[in-house]
């Protein structure tokens, strides 16, 4: 990833996640007789760095928002879905974008998923990588600790992906 981003020192990427936290969450979405009346998981982007998702029983339900529309992600056998989270969007100065997604339910069969979240350490600094910030490409995000970011996100009423706007720097040149 560091090579693809053209980060000059790969240690920048390693240091970003060093001493980070990993958590696993299992999701169980039971069948629902009226799936159009409920949502399995509200629209959001993952606050962390990277999420690796396994759709265990290959039941459709994951959707991403693309061009304002919800697009289903068809589960593939023995395949993982990798989501970029807000922390990685900040670290890459917006080169990689976190994705707004949600989970829906189905009337006939349950959906089971396992997500592994890879985050920087709580209290670690969220800031664009130094080598990705130049006079031509200024920082798009303020420096904030991951703890401040998560507390702000959880304490807000903001839905979807818009909490990133709180840490965005309003650059007159780039807007």
C-alpha positions as protocol buffer text, in pm:
chain_id: "A"
residue {
  index: 1
  type: UNK
  ca { x: 0 y: 0 z: 0 }
}
residue {
  index: 2
  type: UNK
  ca { x: 285 y: 238 z: 86 }
}
residue {
  index: 3
  type: UNK
  ca { x: 440 y: 173 z: -255 }
}
residue {
  index: 4
  type: UNK
  ca { x: 110 y: 233 z: -437 }
}
residue {
  index: 5
  type: UNK
  ca { x: 69 y: 562 z: -249 }
}
residue {
  index: 6
  type: UNK
  ca { x: 429 y: 660 z: -333 }
}
residue {
  index: 7
  type: UNK
  ca { x: 504 y: 712 z: 35 }
}
residue {
  index: 8
  type: UNK
  ca { x: 878 y: 779 z: 39 }
}
residue {
  index: 9
  type: UNK
  ca { x: 949 y: 596 z: 363 }
}
residue {
  index: 10
  type: UNK
  ca { x: 743 y: 281 z: 409 }
}
residue {
  index: 11
  type: UNK
  ca { x: 800 y: 317 z: 783 }
}
residue {
  index: 12
  type: UNK
  ca { x: 539 y: 597 z: 775 }
}
residue {
  index: 13
  type: UNK
  ca { x: 270 y: 338 z: 700 }
}
residue {
  index: 14
  type: UNK
  ca { x: 411 y: 86 z: 948 }
}
residue {
  index: 15
  type: UNK
  ca { x: 441 y: 350 z: 1222 }
}
residue {
  index: 16
  type: UNK
  ca { x: 81 y: 461 z: 1162 }
}
residue {
  index: 17
  type: UNK
  ca { x: -53 y: 119 z: 1261 }
}
residue {
  index: 18
  type: UNK
  ca { x: 223 y: 23 z: 1506 }
}
residue {
  index: 19
  type: UNK
  ca { x: 79 y: -58 z: 1851 }
}
residue {
  index: 20
  type: UNK
  ca { x: -263 y: -44 z: 1689 }
}
residue {
  index: 21
  type: UNK
  ca { x: -572 y: -228 z: 1792 }
}
residue {
  index: 22
  type: UNK
  ca { x: -749 y: -516 z: 1625 }
}
residue {
  index: 23
  type: UNK
  ca { x: -1103 y: -615 z: 1703 }
}
residue {
  index: 24
  type: UNK
  ca { x: -1341 y: -868 z: 1557 }
}
residue {
  index: 25
  type: UNK
  ca { x: -1717 y: -834 z: 1536 }
}
residue {
  index: 26
  type: UNK
  ca { x: -1965 y: -1096 z: 1430 }
}
residue {
  index: 27
  type: UNK
  ca { x: -2289 y: -979 z: 1278 }
}
residue {
  index: 28
  type: UNK
  ca { x: -2606 y: -1184 z: 1276 }
}
residue {
  index: 29
  type: UNK
  ca { x: -2899 y: -1050 z: 1079 }
}
residue {
  index: 30
  type: UNK
  ca { x: -3203 y: -1279 z: 1122 }
}
residue {
  index: 31
  type: UNK
  ca { x: -3462 y: -1316 z: 846 }
}
residue {
  index: 32
  type: UNK
  ca { x: -3728 y: -1047 z: 859 }
}
residue {
  index: 33
  type: UNK
  ca { x: -4077 y: -1082 z: 709 }
}
residue {
  index: 34
  type: UNK
  ca { x: -4072 y: -715 z: 602 }
}
residue {
  index: 35
  type: UNK
  ca { x: -3711 y: -642 z: 500 }
}
residue {
  index: 36
  type: UNK
  ca { x: -3807 y: -318 z: 327 }
}
residue {
  index: 37
  type: UNK
  ca { x: -3928 y: -180 z: 663 }
}
residue {
  index: 38
  type: UNK
  ca { x: -3600 y: -223 z: 855 }
}
residue {
  index: 39
  type: UNK
  ca { x: -3229 y: -177 z: 812 }
}
residue {
  index: 40
  type: UNK
  ca { x: -2978 y: -427 z: 948 }
}
residue {
  index: 41
  type: UNK
  ca { x: -2703 y: -169 z: 1011 }
}
residue {
  index: 42
  type: UNK
  ca { x: -2738 y: 206 z: 958 }
}
residue {
  index: 43
  type: UNK
  ca { x: -2532 y: 380 z: 688 }
}
residue {
  index: 44
  type: UNK
  ca { x: -2183 y: 464 z: 812 }
}
residue {
  index: 45
  type: UNK
  ca { x: -1817 y: 460 z: 724 }
}
residue {
  index: 46
  type: UNK
  ca { x: -1580 y: 267 z: 947 }
}
residue {
  index: 47
  type: UNK
  ca { x: -1399 y: 502 z: 1185 }
}
residue {
  index: 48
  type: UNK
  ca { x: -1087 y: 282 z: 1192 }
}
residue {
  index: 49
  type: UNK
  ca { x: -813 y: 215 z: 943 }
}
residue {
  index: 50
  type: UNK
  ca { x: -892 y: -102 z: 753 }
}
residue {
  index: 51
  type: UNK
  ca { x: -1178 y: -350 z: 777 }
}
residue {
  index: 52
  type: UNK
  ca { x: -1161 y: -704 z: 643 }
}
residue {
  index: 53
  type: UNK
  ca { x: -1507 y: -858 z: 610 }
}
residue {
  index: 54
  type: UNK
  ca { x: -1610 y: -1218 z: 550 }
}
residue {
  index: 55
  type: UNK
  ca { x: -1971 y: -1271 z: 445 }
}
residue {
  index: 56
  type: UNK
  ca { x: -1991 y: -1616 z: 604 }
}
residue {
  index: 57
  type: UNK
  ca { x: -2300 y: -1768 z: 449 }
}
residue {
  index: 58
  type: UNK
  ca { x: -2272 y: -1576 z: 121 }
}
residue {
  index: 59
  type: UNK
  ca { x: -2605 y: -1404 z: 178 }
}
residue {
  index: 60
  type: UNK
  ca { x: -2644 y: -1064 z: 11 }
}
residue {
  index: 61
  type: UNK
  ca { x: -2694 y: -768 z: 243 }
}
residue {
  index: 62
  type: UNK
  ca { x: -2387 y: -545 z: 224 }
}
residue {
  index: 63
  type: UNK
  ca { x: -2447 y: -229 z: 21 }
}
residue {
  index: 64
  type: UNK
  ca { x: -2217 y: 63 z: -59 }
}
residue {
  index: 65
  type: UNK
  ca { x: -2318 y: 414 z: -155 }
}
residue {
  index: 66
  type: UNK
  ca { x: -2194 y: 506 z: -501 }
}
residue {
  index: 67
  type: UNK
  ca { x: -2302 y: 823 z: -679 }
}
residue {
  index: 68
  type: UNK
  ca { x: -2585 y: 866 z: -428 }
}
residue {
  index: 69
  type: UNK
  ca { x: -2730 y: 518 z: -487 }
}
residue {
  index: 70
  type: UNK
  ca { x: -2710 y: 202 z: -275 }
}
residue {
  index: 71
  type: UNK
  ca { x: -2530 y: -73 z: -467 }
}
residue {
  index: 72
  type: UNK
  ca { x: -2539 y: -434 z: -342 }
}
residue {
  index: 73
  type: UNK
  ca { x: -2206 y: -614 z: -302 }
}
residue {
  index: 74
  type: UNK
  ca { x: -2256 y: -971 z: -414 }
}
residue {
  index: 75
  type: UNK
  ca { x: -2079 y: -1213 z: -181 }
}
residue {
  index: 76
  type: UNK
  ca { x: -1821 y: -1434 z: -349 }
}
residue {
  index: 77
  type: UNK
  ca { x: -1735 y: -1777 z: -207 }
}
residue {
  index: 78
  type: UNK
  ca { x: -1424 y: -1773 z: 15 }
}
residue {
  index: 79
  type: UNK
  ca { x: -1360 y: -1404 z: -57 }
}
residue {
  index: 80
  type: UNK
  ca { x: -1298 y: -1109 z: 172 }
}
residue {
  index: 81
  type: UNK
  ca { x: -1427 y: -755 z: 131 }
}
residue {
  index: 82
  type: UNK
  ca { x: -1170 y: -491 z: 231 }
}
residue {
  index: 83
  type: UNK
  ca { x: -1304 y: -151 z: 337 }
}
residue {
  index: 84
  type: UNK
  ca { x: -1093 y: 160 z: 378 }
}
residue {
  index: 85
  type: UNK
  ca { x: -1184 y: 338 z: 702 }
}
residue {
  index: 86
  type: UNK
  ca { x: -1177 y: 705 z: 801 }
}
residue {
  index: 87
  type: UNK
  ca { x: -834 y: 673 z: 969 }
}
residue {
  index: 88
  type: UNK
  ca { x: -677 y: 553 z: 644 }
}
residue {
  index: 89
  type: UNK
  ca { x: -853 y: 826 z: 446 }
}
residue {
  index: 90
  type: UNK
  ca { x: -696 y: 1084 z: 677 }
}
residue {
  index: 91
  type: UNK
  ca { x: -352 y: 917 z: 669 }
}
residue {
  index: 92
  type: UNK
  ca { x: -354 y: 904 z: 287 }
}
residue {
  index: 93
  type: UNK
  ca { x: -471 y: 1268 z: 272 }
}
residue {
  index: 94
  type: UNK
  ca { x: -783 y: 1160 z: 84 }
}
residue {
  index: 95
  type: UNK
  ca { x: -607 y: 950 z: -181 }
}
residue {
  index: 96
  type: UNK
  ca { x: -789 y: 643 z: -49 }
}
residue {
  index: 97
  type: UNK
  ca { x: -1146 y: 717 z: 57 }
}
residue {
  index: 98
  type: UNK
  ca { x: -1351 y: 547 z: 323 }
}
residue {
  index: 99
  type: UNK
  ca { x: -1674 y: 406 z: 190 }
}
residue {
  index: 100
  type: UNK
  ca { x: -2022 y: 464 z: 323 }
}
residue {
  index: 101
  type: UNK
  ca { x: -2200 y: 132 z: 358 }
}
residue {
  index: 102
  type: UNK
  ca { x: -2491 y: -37 z: 531 }
}
residue {
  index: 103
  type: UNK
  ca { x: -2632 y: -384 z: 589 }
}
residue {
  index: 104
  type: UNK
  ca { x: -2980 y: -489 z: 487 }
}
residue {
  index: 105
  type: UNK
  ca { x: -3185 y: -789 z: 592 }
}
residue {
  index: 106
  type: UNK
  ca { x: -3366 y: -1050 z: 389 }
}
residue {
  index: 107
  type: UNK
  ca { x: -3700 y: -1221 z: 429 }
}
residue {
  index: 108
  type: UNK
  ca { x: -3588 y: -1579 z: 372 }
}
residue {
  index: 109
  type: UNK
  ca { x: -3249 y: -1641 z: 527 }
}
residue {
  index: 110
  type: UNK
  ca { x: -3023 y: -1497 z: 795 }
}
residue {
  index: 111
  type: UNK
  ca { x: -2701 y: -1318 z: 706 }
}
residue {
  index: 112
  type: UNK
  ca { x: -2383 y: -1377 z: 903 }
}
residue {
  index: 113
  type: UNK
  ca { x: -2067 y: -1171 z: 873 }
}
residue {
  index: 114
  type: UNK
  ca { x: -1735 y: -1145 z: 1052 }
}
residue {
  index: 115
  type: UNK
  ca { x: -1545 y: -817 z: 1042 }
}
residue {
  index: 116
  type: UNK
  ca { x: -1184 y: -765 z: 1152 }
}
residue {
  index: 117
  type: UNK
  ca { x: -1105 y: -401 z: 1225 }
}
residue {
  index: 118
  type: UNK
  ca { x: -747 y: -273 z: 1214 }
}
residue {
  index: 119
  type: UNK
  ca { x: -704 y: 65 z: 1381 }
}
residue {
  index: 120
  type: UNK
  ca { x: -427 y: 288 z: 1509 }
}
residue {
  index: 121
  type: UNK
  ca { x: -374 y: 288 z: 1883 }
}
residue {
  index: 122
  type: UNK
  ca { x: -636 y: 477 z: 2084 }
}
residue {
  index: 123
  type: UNK
  ca { x: -476 y: 812 z: 2151 }
}
residue {
  index: 124
  type: UNK
  ca { x: -246 y: 784 z: 1848 }
}
residue {
  index: 125
  type: UNK
  ca { x: -238 y: 1081 z: 1613 }
}
residue {
  index: 126
  type: UNK
  ca { x: -453 y: 1088 z: 1302 }
}
residue {
  index: 127
  type: UNK
  ca { x: -280 y: 1308 z: 1050 }
}
residue {
  index: 128
  type: UNK
  ca { x: -191 y: 1292 z: 681 }
}
residue {
  index: 129
  type: UNK
  ca { x: 140 y: 1117 z: 611 }
}
residue {
  index: 130
  type: UNK
  ca { x: 417 y: 1378 z: 586 }
}
residue {
  index: 131
  type: UNK
  ca { x: 533 y: 1253 z: 246 }
}
residue {
  index: 132
  type: UNK
  ca { x: 182 y: 1297 z: 102 }
}
residue {
  index: 133
  type: UNK
  ca { x: 162 y: 1665 z: 199 }
}
residue {
  index: 134
  type: UNK
  ca { x: 335 y: 1915 z: -30 }
}
residue {
  index: 135
  type: UNK
  ca { x: 281 y: 2280 z: -124 }
}
residue {
  index: 136
  type: UNK
  ca { x: 94 y: 2154 z: -433 }
}
residue {
  index: 137
  type: UNK
  ca { x: -98 y: 1898 z: -226 }
}
residue {
  index: 138
  type: UNK
  ca { x: -170 y: 2056 z: 114 }
}
residue {
  index: 139
  type: UNK
  ca { x: -309 y: 1864 z: 410 }
}
residue {
  index: 140
  type: UNK
  ca { x: -682 y: 1807 z: 380 }
}
residue {
  index: 141
  type: UNK
  ca { x: -732 y: 1701 z: 743 }
}
residue {
  index: 142
  type: UNK
  ca { x: -646 y: 1847 z: 1083 }
}
residue {
  index: 143
  type: UNK
  ca { x: -434 y: 1648 z: 1325 }
}
residue {
  index: 144
  type: UNK
  ca { x: -648 y: 1484 z: 1592 }
}
residue {
  index: 145
  type: UNK
  ca { x: -604 y: 1185 z: 1820 }
}
residue {
  index: 146
  type: UNK
  ca { x: -794 y: 870 z: 1734 }
}
residue {
  index: 147
  type: UNK
  ca { x: -958 y: 890 z: 2076 }
}
residue {
  index: 148
  type: UNK
  ca { x: -1086 y: 1243 z: 2004 }
}
residue {
  index: 149
  type: UNK
  ca { x: -1210 y: 1130 z: 1663 }
}
residue {
  index: 150
  type: UNK
  ca { x: -1398 y: 826 z: 1795 }
}
residue {
  index: 151
  type: UNK
  ca { x: -1545 y: 1017 z: 2091 }
}
residue {
  index: 152
  type: UNK
  ca { x: -1659 y: 1295 z: 1860 }
}
residue {
  index: 153
  type: UNK
  ca { x: -1806 y: 1049 z: 1613 }
}
residue {
  index: 154
  type: UNK
  ca { x: -1993 y: 851 z: 1879 }
}
residue {
  index: 155
  type: UNK
  ca { x: -2117 y: 1170 z: 2047 }
}
residue {
  index: 156
  type: UNK
  ca { x: -2248 y: 1322 z: 1726 }
}
residue {
  index: 157
  type: UNK
  ca { x: -2579 y: 1280 z: 1554 }
}
residue {
  index: 158
  type: UNK
  ca { x: -2407 y: 1278 z: 1217 }
}
residue {
  index: 159
  type: UNK
  ca { x: -2501 y: 985 z: 997 }
}
residue {
  index: 160
  type: UNK
  ca { x: -2319 y: 823 z: 710 }
}
residue {
  index: 161
  type: UNK
  ca { x: -1973 y: 945 z: 626 }
}
residue {
  index: 162
  type: UNK
  ca { x: -2010 y: 1314 z: 703 }
}
residue {
  index: 163
  type: UNK
  ca { x: -1821 y: 1315 z: 1036 }
}
residue {
  index: 164
  type: UNK
  ca { x: -1498 y: 1336 z: 834 }
}
residue {
  index: 165
  type: UNK
  ca { x: -1607 y: 1691 z: 746 }
}
residue {
  index: 166
  type: UNK
  ca { x: -1539 y: 1787 z: 1110 }
}
residue {
  index: 167
  type: UNK
  ca { x: -1165 y: 1724 z: 1066 }
}
residue {
  index: 168
  type: UNK
  ca { x: -1137 y: 1850 z: 708 }
}
residue {
  index: 169
  type: UNK
  ca { x: -935 y: 2163 z: 650 }
}
residue {
  index: 170
  type: UNK
  ca { x: -1120 y: 2405 z: 427 }
}
residue {
  index: 171
  type: UNK
  ca { x: -860 y: 2487 z: 161 }
}
residue {
  index: 172
  type: UNK
  ca { x: -959 y: 2777 z: -57 }
}
residue {
  index: 173
  type: UNK
  ca { x: -726 y: 2663 z: -337 }
}
residue {
  index: 174
  type: UNK
  ca { x: -857 y: 2306 z: -367 }
}
residue {
  index: 175
  type: UNK
  ca { x: -1231 y: 2366 z: -328 }
}
